[in-house]
Amino acid sequence: MNLCINCDDFGLNPEINKGIFEAIELGLVSSVSVLSSHEAANDVSQLNNYKNISVGLHFSLTSGTNKKIRNFKSPLSLLSNLTINRISTRDIETELQLQHNSLIQRWQNSLTHIDCHQHIHCIASIRKLIRQFSNKHNISYIRAPVDFSPNLSM
């Protein structure tokens, strides 16, 4: 069994990036999820210097500088706009592709996973898009949208 320690929110701001680089240097991190629609995501090219780090997309519709659709203040706001058809899944798919393209322009290797900022992949239509997108682009792992707790009955 392998243990993967992932740092997400890379690209959110320079301070978070600095902390992630320090954790990598200490050998504490094996994986990074990148918010490619944020200005500090430009630092991702520095990750190419580390051979044992896997990189994935940290897809966001609630922060950053999205190109296709506006940011939503929360996942609940996103869900309500999807429900009343103010936003289409096609627009979300286009934004996903734009964020993916932005990341792979700066990362020299294959992406290993997709994660979603603020758990937006708990929304069924977005989870379906993520699954289809990962299959199309040979991305092996998607963060599970369900957190298990011993206090919850399954």
N, C-alpha and C positions, 0 to 999 in steps of 0.2 A: 504494500500500500504506500502511495506517495502522498505527502502533505503539501498542499498548495496554499501559500499565504498570498492573498491578493490585496493590493492597495487600489482603491478606486478614487475617483475625483481628481486624478492626474489631469492637469490643465485648468483646473478651476481657478487657481491663482499661483503666483510664484512661490509663496510660502509653503503651500501644500506640496508642490513639486520638489522643493528643497528637502522637505521632510521625507518624501518618498525616495529621493536619491540617497539620503543618509541611511535609510533602512536597507536599501539595495547594497550600499557599500559595506554595511555590517553583516550582510548575508541573511537578513531576516525576511526578505521578500522574494518570491519566485514569479510573481505575476503582477501586472499593472493594467488597470482599466482607464482609458483615456477619454475625457470629455473633449472631443475634437472640435466642437463649436465654440470653444472658449479661447481667448487670446493667449493664455499661458500654455496652450497645447503645442505651441511652436517648439517647446522644449523637448517634445517627443523624439526629435532626431537624435538627442543625446543618449536616448535609451539604446540606440544602435551600438553603442560602445560596450554594452553588457551582453555577453553571450548566453547567459543562463536565465534571461528574463523573457517571459512570454507576455504578449501585449494583446489587449482586446479593446473593443469599442464600448464606451460607456455612453450609450445613446440617451439623449436628453431632449425633452420637449418643454421643460420647465425652467431652463436657464440657458445662457449662452447667446450666441448671435446666429440663430437659425436663419437659413436663407429662404426656405419655402413657406414656413408658417410662423406665426407669432408665438412667443413663449406664453405658456399658461402659468398662472400663479401657483397652481397645485395640481396634483394628479386628479383630484375631485373636479376641478375646473375643466381639465382636459376631458374627463369622462362625460361631464354634462354637455360639453360642446360636441363630442362625438354622438351622444344620444340624440341631440336635436339637430343633427346634420349641419352644424356650422363649420365642421371640419370633416374632410373625407379621409378614409384610410389610404386612398391613393396619394393624397398630400403628405401623409405621414410616411408612406413608403418612399416617396421622393426625398423627403428630408432625411430619412435613414440612409438612403444611397449617397446623398451629399455629405453627410457626416462620415460615412465609411470612406468615401473617396478622399476627403480631406485628411483622414488618418493615414491611409495607405500611401499617400504622396510623401509622407515624412517618415514612415516606418518601413524599413527595407525587407522585412520578413512577412510571413503569413500571419494573419490574425488568428488567435487561438480561441477567442470567446467573445460573446456579447453579453453585456450587462446593461441595465437600464437605470438611469438616475431617478431617484425617488420611487422606485419600484413600479414605474408605469407599465411594465410588462405583466402586471397583475390584471390589467384590463384585457379581456379575452381577445378582442380584435387586434390589439397591438401584439399580444403574445403570438397570435397566429402569423402576423406579418414577420415578426422576428424569427420564428421557426422556418418560414418559407425562405426568408432572406439568408439565414445561416446555411440552409441546404444548398441554395443556389451558389453561394460563395465559399463552400467547403469550410465553414467555420464549425469546429467540432463541438463546442460547449456553449450552452446558454445558462445563465444563472437561473436556478429554480425559483419560481415566483412564490413559493410557499415556504414560510419559515415554520419549522416544526418545534413544538413546545411540549414538554411532558405533561403540561397541564391541560392540553387540548385533546379531546377524543377525536380520533380520525374516522 
